[in-house]
Amino acid sequence: MESKGNGISNRILFLTTLTFTICFAAWMINGVLVTFLVNNNIFKWSSIEIGWLMGVPVLVGSLLRLPIGMLTDKYGGRWVMTIILFLTAVPMFFLSTANSYNSFLLLSFGFGISGSAFAAGVAFTSLWFPKERQGTALGIFGAGNIGAAITTMLAPKLLNVFTDYGAHLDGWRNLPKVYGVVLIVMGVIFWLGSKNKKPSEIKTFRQRLAPLKESRVWRFGLYYFVVFGSFVALTQWLIPYYVNVYSMSIVMAGFMTTAFNLPSGIIRILGGIISDKAGARIVLYWVFGICITCLILLLPPRIEIRTPGQGIIAPYAGTAEMVSDSMIVIRSGPGDADKVNFALQGKRTGDKGVNIRFGIHHDEEGFLLLPTTISWQEPLIKENDEIAKGQLIARGITEVYFQANKWIFSALVFIIGIMLGIGSAAVFKHISVYYPQDVGTVGGIVGVLGGLGGFMDPIIFGYLLTKTGVWTSCWAFLAVVSLISLVLMRFAIKKQEIVNPPTVS
């Protein structure tokens, strides 16, 4: 009987994880699709409008997590998760007919329900496993985040195929149709393969909201806002980032984004194990600390600037006898001894020896770690001009170029992705330690707050980009929020140690 029970439990775990993976893939579709549509001038949307299109599905999926969790408790995961799949498929399929921003936005609201599958899956999966195995089971279920990687990796390639590599751009409409069909098929498979199991205790809506009175829950929500919200936001934002900053194709940008979100989803399992052994508090210290460090290193943007350099000042009065791009001759008297030659510095590169022209920089420059400079001098006078003592006769110009090398950038983003995955598991470990009898309730509330991060971040990124014109402004925002979380956690821990010596890690 135990073997049979384990078989059913494992089957449920497999089906819920697969369902969550597909729902997460659908949830993240706008990151790829909207970028493709805008870059190919199919729709002319601003960065703020793009931010809303990326954020709206996340908002809907996040806000629905609490009521979906309650419905799962009442009616069972078989019904709820199947309905989520079918309800998501409808607006997803009709996304193929969208011809305006408003219709695209409205349909994005519709398929945003796919994000609520997390709450249904957590509630349903936990019922099939004893407490000593719930952590592992939920860790495996949480790895369904790799659905984001599926979208960033496969969707750009499908768009290329459907549009005949740009020859027939209207072929993009096939992508949401494919997603809609997959959701329907998964709905049928889940219904046929799953089995309902109701919880022994069903809490009321008021009981579920009771933990909101405790400040600790809001702190946990802030932590999840950072670790999970940033993961969701960057899964969508990195694609237009790579395309605009590094001039990558959308396929290559999708591949690079997959290198961020795929390990982050898988590592969540390991994050739970590490949190069990070392303690969630220590893990979060390291997560926030490493993330802040990497985010600061990402702040310097890819830049090309021109600044005044070292010029030439006339040491005495005289007449400009000869002026060229390489030489200035000033005569202060009638004899040859009264002539002074000033050699002008021509364009020269920095130590890297890279041939750079202002405003034209490409990947062929190779691997540049540090800023590279070019300096030269240009005459400010003409022949026969009268020169006063101390007059600037040739101005110095310096061009500074910082490549923000894409491989260094991607390595730092990869580290951040790993940390976010580990941090997501650590937050839920925190919840199980402080609220062992209310993991589902508190986890649902924290999940809502974390999902809001995924909604708000792309919109904030869009506003910051519009106001500053600098793509790296998003890293500054994430660094500030991470620092606030770290400081609040430290103050809360110090306060707890003063009032009551800690008994949990």
C-alpha positions as CSV (number, residue, x, y, z in Angstrom):
1,M,0.0,0.0,0.0
2,E,2.9,2.4,0.8
3,S,4.4,1.7,-2.6
4,K,1.1,2.4,-4.3
5,G,0.7,5.5,-2.3
6,N,4.2,6.7,-3.2
7,G,3.4,6.0,-6.8
8,I,0.3,8.2,-6.8
9,S,2.2,10.9,-4.9
10,N,5.0,10.9,-7.4
11,R,2.6,11.0,-10.3
12,I,0.9,14.0,-8.8
13,L,4.2,15.7,-8.2
14,F,5.2,15.0,-11.8
15,L,2.0,16.3,-13.2
16,T,1.8,19.4,-11.1
17,T,5.5,20.3,-11.8
18,L,4.9,19.8,-15.6
19,T,1.7,21.9,-15.4
20,F,3.5,24.7,-13.5
21,T,6.3,24.6,-16.0
22,I,4.0,25.1,-18.9
23,C,2.0,27.7,-17.1
24,F,5.2,29.6,-16.2
25,A,6.3,29.4,-19.9
26,A,2.9,30.9,-20.9
27,W,3.2,33.5,-18.2
28,M,6.5,34.8,-19.6
29,I,5.6,34.9,-23.3
30,N,5.4,38.7,-23.5
31,G,9.1,39.1,-22.8
32,V,9.9,37.5,-26.1
33,L,6.8,38.3,-28.2
34,V,6.6,42.0,-27.4
35,T,10.3,42.5,-28.0
36,F,10.0,40.8,-31.4
37,L,7.0,42.9,-32.4
38,V,8.6,46.2,-31.4
39,N,12.0,45.5,-32.9
40,N,10.4,44.6,-36.2
41,N,8.2,47.7,-36.2
42,I,5.0,45.7,-36.2
43,F,3.8,47.8,-33.3
44,K,5.4,51.1,-32.2
45,W,5.2,50.9,-28.4
46,S,7.2,53.0,-26.0
47,S,9.4,51.5,-23.3
48,I,6.7,52.3,-20.7
49,E,4.0,50.5,-22.7
50,I,6.4,47.6,-23.1
51,G,6.9,47.5,-19.3
52,W,3.1,47.4,-18.7
53,L,2.7,44.5,-21.2
54,M,5.4,42.6,-19.5
55,G,4.0,43.4,-16.0
56,V,0.3,42.9,-16.4
57,P,0.3,39.1,-16.7
58,V,2.5,38.9,-13.6
59,L,0.2,41.2,-11.7
60,V,-2.9,39.1,-12.5
61,G,-1.1,35.8,-11.7
62,S,0.2,37.2,-8.4
63,L,-3.0,38.7,-7.1
64,L,-5.0,35.5,-7.9
65,R,-2.6,33.3,-5.9
66,L,-4.4,33.7,-2.6
67,P,-8.0,33.1,-3.9
68,I,-6.7,30.2,-6.1
69,G,-5.1,28.6,-3.0
70,M,-8.4,28.8,-1.2
71,L,-10.3,27.3,-4.1
72,T,-7.8,24.5,-4.2
73,D,-8.4,23.7,-0.6
74,K,-12.1,23.7,-1.2
75,Y,-12.5,21.9,-4.5
76,G,-9.2,20.1,-5.0
77,G,-6.2,20.7,-7.2
78,R,-7.5,18.4,-10.0
79,W,-10.4,20.8,-10.7
80,V,-8.5,24.1,-10.1
81,M,-5.4,23.4,-12.1
82,T,-7.3,22.0,-15.0
83,I,-9.5,25.0,-15.1
84,I,-6.5,27.3,-14.9
85,L,-5.0,25.6,-18.0
86,F,-8.2,25.9,-20.0
87,L,-8.9,29.5,-19.0
88,T,-5.4,30.5,-19.9
89,A,-5.6,28.8,-23.3
90,V,-8.5,31.0,-24.5
91,P,-6.9,34.5,-24.2
92,M,-3.6,33.0,-25.2
93,F,-5.1,31.7,-28.4
94,F,-6.9,35.0,-29.2
95,L,-3.7,36.9,-28.6
96,S,-3.0,35.9,-32.2
97,T,-5.7,38.2,-33.4
98,A,-4.5,41.3,-31.5
99,N,-4.0,44.4,-33.7
100,S,-3.6,47.2,-31.1
101,Y,-2.0,48.0,-27.8
102,N,-5.3,47.9,-25.9
103,S,-6.3,44.4,-27.2
104,F,-2.8,43.1,-26.5
105,L,-3.1,44.5,-22.9
106,L,-6.5,43.1,-22.3
107,L,-5.6,39.6,-23.5
108,S,-2.4,39.8,-21.4
109,F,-4.7,40.3,-18.4
110,G,-6.5,37.1,-19.5
111,F,-3.6,34.7,-19.8
112,G,-2.0,36.2,-16.6
113,I,-4.1,33.7,-14.7
114,S,-1.4,31.1,-15.6
115,G,0.8,32.6,-12.9
116,S,-1.7,31.5,-10.2
117,A,-0.9,27.9,-10.9
118,F,1.9,28.2,-8.3
119,A,-0.5,28.6,-5.5
120,A,-2.7,25.7,-6.7
121,G,0.3,23.5,-7.2
122,V,1.8,24.2,-3.7
123,A,-1.5,23.5,-2.0
124,F,-2.2,20.4,-4.0
125,T,1.3,18.9,-3.9
126,S,1.8,19.3,-0.2
127,L,-1.3,17.2,0.5
128,W,0.3,14.2,-1.1
129,F,3.5,14.1,1.0
130,P,4.2,13.9,4.7
131,K,5.8,16.9,6.4
132,E,9.3,15.3,6.3
133,R,9.1,15.1,2.6
134,Q,7.2,18.3,1.8
135,G,10.3,20.4,1.5
136,T,11.9,18.2,-1.1
137,A,8.6,17.9,-3.0
138,L,7.9,21.6,-3.0
139,G,11.5,22.2,-4.1
140,I,11.0,20.0,-7.1
141,F,7.7,21.6,-7.8
142,G,9.3,25.1,-7.6
143,A,11.8,24.1,-10.2
144,G,8.9,24.6,-12.6
145,N,10.3,28.1,-12.9
146,I,12.3,26.7,-15.8
147,G,9.2,27.3,-17.9
148,A,10.7,30.8,-18.2
149,A,13.8,29.2,-19.8
150,I,11.6,27.2,-22.2
151,T,10.0,30.4,-23.5
152,T,13.3,32.4,-23.8
153,M,15.0,29.6,-25.5
154,L,12.4,28.2,-27.9
155,A,10.0,31.1,-28.6
156,P,12.6,33.2,-30.5
157,K,13.4,30.2,-32.7
158,L,9.7,29.5,-33.3
159,L,9.2,33.2,-34.3
160,N,12.0,32.9,-36.8
161,V,10.4,29.8,-38.3
162,F,6.8,31.2,-38.3
163,T,7.9,34.4,-40.0
164,D,10.3,32.7,-42.4
165,Y,13.1,34.6,-40.8
166,G,11.5,38.0,-41.2
167,A,10.1,37.5,-44.7
168,H,6.5,37.2,-43.5
169,L,6.3,39.0,-40.2
170,D,2.6,38.3,-39.7
171,G,3.5,34.7,-39.0
172,W,4.2,35.8,-35.4
173,R,0.5,35.1,-34.8
174,N,1.2,31.3,-34.8
175,L,3.2,31.5,-31.6
176,P,0.3,32.2,-29.2
177,K,-1.8,29.6,-31.1
178,V,0.9,27.0,-30.4
179,Y,1.0,28.0,-26.7
180,G,-2.8,27.8,-26.5
181,V,-2.9,24.3,-28.0
182,V,-0.2,23.1,-25.6
183,L,-2.2,24.5,-22.6
184,I,-5.3,22.6,-23.8
185,V,-3.4,19.4,-24.2
186,M,-1.8,19.7,-20.8
187,G,-5.3,20.4,-19.3
188,V,-6.6,17.1,-20.7
189,I,-3.5,15.2,-19.5
190,F,-3.7,16.7,-16.0
191,W,-7.4,15.9,-15.6
192,L,-7.0,12.3,-16.7
193,G,-3.8,11.6,-14.7
194,S,-4.5,13.4,-11.4
195,K,-6.7,12.6,-8.5
196,N,-8.3,14.9,-5.9
197,K,-7.3,14.9,-2.3
198,K,-8.9,17.5,0.1
199,P,-7.0,18.9,3.1
200,S,-8.0,17.8,6.6
201,E,-8.5,21.4,7.7
202,I,-10.0,24.2,5.5
203,K,-9.3,27.7,6.7
204,T,-11.6,30.7,6.3
205,F,-10.6,33.8,4.3
206,R,-10.2,35.7,7.6
207,Q,-7.9,33.0,9.0
208,R,-5.8,33.1,5.9
209,L,-5.3,36.9,6.2
210,A,-4.6,36.9,9.9
211,P,-0.7,36.7,9.5
212,L,-0.8,40.0,7.6
213,K,-0.9,41.6,11.0
214,E,2.7,40.6,11.7
215,S,5.5,42.7,10.3
216,R,7.7,39.6,9.8
217,V,5.4,38.4,7.1
218,W,5.8,41.7,5.2
219,R,9.6,41.4,5.6
220,F,9.5,38.0,4.1
221,G,7.3,39.4,1.3
222,L,10.0,42.1,0.7
223,Y,12.7,39.4,0.5
224,Y,10.5,37.5,-2.0
225,F,9.8,40.7,-3.9
226,V,13.5,40.9,-4.5
227,V,14.5,37.3,-5.2
228,F,11.4,36.0,-7.0
229,G,10.2,39.3,-8.4
230,S,13.6,40.1,-9.8
231,F,13.8,36.7,-11.4
232,V,10.4,37.1,-13.1
233,A,11.2,40.7,-14.2
234,L,14.6,40.0,-15.6
235,T,13.4,36.9,-17.4
236,Q,11.4,39.4,-19.6
237,W,13.6,42.5,-19.4
238,L,16.9,40.8,-20.3
239,I,15.7,40.1,-23.9
240,P,15.2,43.7,-24.9
241,Y,18.3,44.6,-22.9
242,Y,20.5,42.3,-24.9
243,V,18.9,43.4,-28.2
244,N,19.3,47.1,-27.5
245,V,22.6,47.3,-25.7
246,Y,24.5,44.6,-27.4
247,S,22.7,44.5,-30.8
248,M,22.0,40.8,-30.5
249,S,19.4,39.0,-32.5
250,I,16.3,38.1,-30.6
251,V,17.3,34.4,-30.8
252,M,20.7,35.1,-29.3
253,A,19.1,37.3,-26.7
254,G,16.8,34.5,-25.8
255,F,19.7,32.1,-25.5
256,M,21.6,34.5,-23.2
257,T,18.5,35.0,-21.1
258,T,18.0,31.3,-20.8
259,A,21.5,31.1,-19.3
260,F,20.1,33.3,-16.6
261,N,16.7,31.8,-15.8
262,L,17.4,28.0,-16.4
263,P,20.0,27.6,-13.7
264,S,18.0,29.9,-11.4
265,G,15.0,27.6,-11.6
266,I,16.9,24.3,-11.2
267,I,19.1,25.6,-8.3
268,R,16.0,26.3,-6.2
269,I,16.1,22.6,-5.2
270,L,19.7,23.0,-4.0
271,G,18.7,26.2,-2.3
272,G,16.2,24.4,-0.1
273,I,18.9,21.8,0.9
274,I,21.4,24.5,1.8
275,S,18.9,26.4,3.8
276,D,18.0,23.2,5.7
277,K,21.7,22.7,6.7
278,A,23.0,26.2,7.1
279,G,19.9,28.1,8.0
280,A,17.8,30.4,5.8
281,R,19.1,33.5,7.6
282,I,22.8,32.8,6.7
283,V,21.8,31.9,3.1
284,L,19.9,35.2,2.6
285,Y,22.8,37.2,4.0
286,W,25.0,35.7,1.3
287,V,22.3,36.0,-1.4
288,F,21.7,39.7,-0.8
289,G,25.4,40.5,-0.3
290,I,26.5,38.8,-3.6
291,C,23.6,40.2,-5.5
292,I,24.4,43.8,-4.4
293,T,28.0,43.3,-5.3
294,C,27.2,42.1,-8.8
295,L,24.5,44.8,-9.3
296,I,27.1,47.5,-8.5
297,L,29.5,46.0,-11.0
298,L,26.7,46.1,-13.6
299,L,26.1,49.8,-13.1
300,P,28.7,51.3,-15.5
301,P,26.9,51.5,-18.8
302,R,28.2,50.8,-22.3
303,I,29.4,54.4,-23.0
304,E,31.1,56.6,-25.6
305,I,32.0,60.1,-24.3
306,R,34.1,63.0,-25.5
307,T,35.8,65.1,-23.0
308,P,38.4,68.0,-23.1
309,G,42.0,66.7,-23.1
310,Q,45.4,68.3,-22.8
311,G,45.7,71.3,-25.1
312,I,48.6,73.7,-26.2
313,I,48.9,77.2,-24.7
314,A,51.1,79.8,-26.4
315,P,53.9,80.7,-24.0
316,Y,54.3,84.2,-25.5
317,A,52.6,86.5,-28.1
318,G,53.3,86.2,-31.8
319,T,51.9,85.4,-35.2
320,A,50.8,82.1,-36.5
321,E,53.1,81.4,-39.5
322,M,51.9,77.9,-40.3
323,V,48.9,75.9,-39.1
324,S,48.2,72.2,-40.0
325,D,46.7,69.2,-38.4
326,S,50.1,68.1,-37.2
327,M,52.0,71.3,-36.6
328,I,51.7,74.9,-35.5
329,V,54.5,77.4,-36.0
330,I,54.4,80.7,-34.2
331,R,56.9,83.6,-34.9
332,S,57.5,86.1,-32.2
333,G,60.2,88.1,-34.0
334,P,62.1,88.6,-37.4
335,G,64.8,85.9,-36.9
336,D,64.6,82.2,-37.4
337,A,65.4,81.8,-33.7
338,D,62.1,83.6,-33.0
339,K,60.1,80.7,-34.5
340,V,58.7,77.9,-32.3
341,N,57.2,74.7,-33.6
342,F,54.4,73.0,-31.7
343,A,53.7,69.4,-32.8
344,L,50.1,68.4,-32.4
345,Q,49.2,65.0,-31.1
346,G,47.4,62.9,-33.6
347,K,44.7,60.3,-32.8
348,R,46.2,57.5,-30.7
349,T,44.5,54.6,-28.9
350,G,45.0,53.4,-25.4
351,D,47.1,50.5,-24.2
352,K,44.7,48.0,-25.9
353,G,45.7,49.4,-29.3
354,V,42.1,49.3,-30.5
355,N,41.2,51.3,-33.5
356,I,38.2,53.2,-32.3
357,R,36.3,56.0,-34.1
358,F,33.9,58.1,-32.0
359,G,30.4,56.7,-32.3
360,I,31.3,53.5,-34.1
361,H,32.0,50.5,-31.9
362,H,31.4,46.9,-32.6
363,D,32.1,43.5,-31.2
364,E,35.1,43.1,-33.4
365,E,37.0,45.2,-30.9
366,G,37.6,42.1,-28.9
367,F,37.6,41.7,-25.2
368,L,37.9,45.0,-23.4
369,L,37.8,44.8,-19.6
370,L,38.7,48.5,-18.8
371,P,37.8,51.8,-20.4
372,T,39.8,52.6,-23.5
373,T,40.8,56.2,-24.4
374,I,41.9,58.0,-27.6
375,S,43.5,61.5,-27.3
376,W,44.4,64.0,-30.0
377,Q,44.8,67.8,-30.5
378,E,43.1,70.1,-33.0
379,P,44.2,73.6,-33.9
380,L,42.0,76.6,-32.9
381,I,43.8,79.2,-34.9
382,K,44.5,80.0,-38.6
383,E,47.6,81.2,-40.4
384,N,48.5,84.9,-39.9
385,D,46.4,85.1,-36.7
386,E,47.8,87.3,-34.0
387,I,48.4,85.1,-30.9
388,A,48.3,86.5,-27.3
389,K,50.4,85.1,-24.6
390,G,48.6,82.3,-22.7
391,Q,46.1,81.8,-25.6
392,L,44.9,78.3,-26.3
393,I,46.1,77.5,-29.8
394,A,45.2,73.8,-29.9
395,R,42.5,72.1,-27.9
396,G,42.9,68.6,-26.5
397,I,40.2,66.0,-27.1
398,T,39.9,62.7,-25.3
399,E,37.3,60.0,-26.2
400,V,36.6,57.4,-23.5
401,Y,34.9,54.1,-24.5
402,F,33.7,51.5,-22.1
403,Q,32.6,48.3,-23.7
404,A,30.7,46.8,-20.8
405,N,31.8,43.4,-22.3
406,K,28.8,41.2,-22.9
407,W,30.6,38.1,-21.5
408,I,31.5,39.8,-18.2
409,F,27.9,41.2,-18.1
410,S,26.4,37.8,-18.7
411,A,28.7,36.1,-16.1
412,L,27.5,38.6,-13.5
413,V,23.8,38.1,-14.5
414,F,24.3,34.4,-14.3
415,I,25.6,34.7,-10.7
416,I,22.6,36.9,-9.9
417,G,20.3,34.3,-11.3
418,I,21.8,31.6,-9.2
419,M,21.5,33.7,-6.1
420,L,17.9,34.5,-6.8
421,G,17.0,30.9,-7.1
422,I,18.7,30.0,-3.9
423,G,17.2,33.0,-2.2
424,S,13.7,32.0,-3.3
425,A,14.1,28.6,-1.6
426,A,15.5,30.3,1.5
427,V,12.5,32.6,1.9
428,F,10.1,29.6,2.0
429,K,12.5,27.8,4.4
430,H,12.1,30.9,6.7
431,I,8.4,30.6,6.4
432,S,8.4,26.9,7.5
433,V,10.6,27.8,10.5
434,Y,8.5,30.7,11.8
435,Y,5.1,29.5,10.7
436,P,5.2,25.7,10.7
437,Q,1.4,25.5,11.0
438,D,0.7,28.1,8.4
439,V,3.1,27.4,5.6
440,G,0.4,27.5,2.9
441,T,-1.2,30.7,4.2
442,V,1.9,32.7,4.8
443,G,3.5,31.3,1.7
444,G,0.5,32.4,-0.4
445,I,0.7,35.9,1.0
446,V,4.4,36.1,0.5
447,G,4.0,34.7,-3.0
448,V,1.5,37.5,-3.8
449,L,4.0,40.1,-2.6
450,G,6.8,38.4,-4.5
451,G,4.8,38.3,-7.7
452,L,4.1,42.0,-7.4
453,G,7.8,42.5,-7.8
454,G,7.7,40.7,-11.1
455,F,4.8,43.1,-12.1
456,M,6.3,46.3,-10.8
457,D,9.9,45.9,-11.8
458,P,9.5,46.0,-15.6
459,I,7.2,49.0,-15.3
460,I,9.8,50.8,-13.1
461,F,12.6,49.7,-15.5
462,G,10.6,51.3,-18.3
463,Y,10.1,54.6,-16.5
464,L,13.8,54.7,-15.4
465,L,14.9,54.0,-19.0
466,T,12.6,56.8,-20.3
467,K,13.7,59.3,-17.8
468,T,17.5,58.6,-17.8
469,G,18.0,57.1,-21.2
470,V,20.4,54.6,-19.5
471,W,19.7,50.9,-19.6
472,T,21.7,50.1,-16.5
473,S,19.3,52.2,-14.4
474,C,17.5,48.9,-13.7
475,W,20.5,47.5,-11.9
476,A,20.6,50.6,-9.7
477,F,17.0,50.1,-8.7
478,L,17.5,46.4,-7.9
479,A,20.7,47.2,-5.9
480,V,18.8,49.7,-3.7
481,V,15.9,47.3,-3.0
482,S,18.3,44.5,-2.2
483,L,20.2,46.8,0.2
484,I,17.0,47.8,1.9
485,S,16.1,44.1,2.4
486,L,19.5,43.4,3.8
487,V,19.4,46.3,6.2
488,L,15.9,45.5,7.4
489,M,16.8,41.8,7.9
490,R,19.9,42.8,10.0
491,F,17.9,45.3,12.1
492,A,15.1,42.7,12.7
493,I,17.7,40.0,13.7
494,K,19.5,42.4,16.1
495,K,16.1,43.4,17.7
496,Q,15.2,39.8,18.1
497,E,18.5,39.0,19.7
498,I,18.1,41.8,22.2
499,V,14.5,40.9,23.1
500,N,14.8,37.2,22.9
501,P,17.9,35.1,22.1
502,P,17.3,33.3,18.8
503,T,16.2,29.7,18.8
504,V,16.0,29.4,15.0
505,S,18.5,30.1,12.2
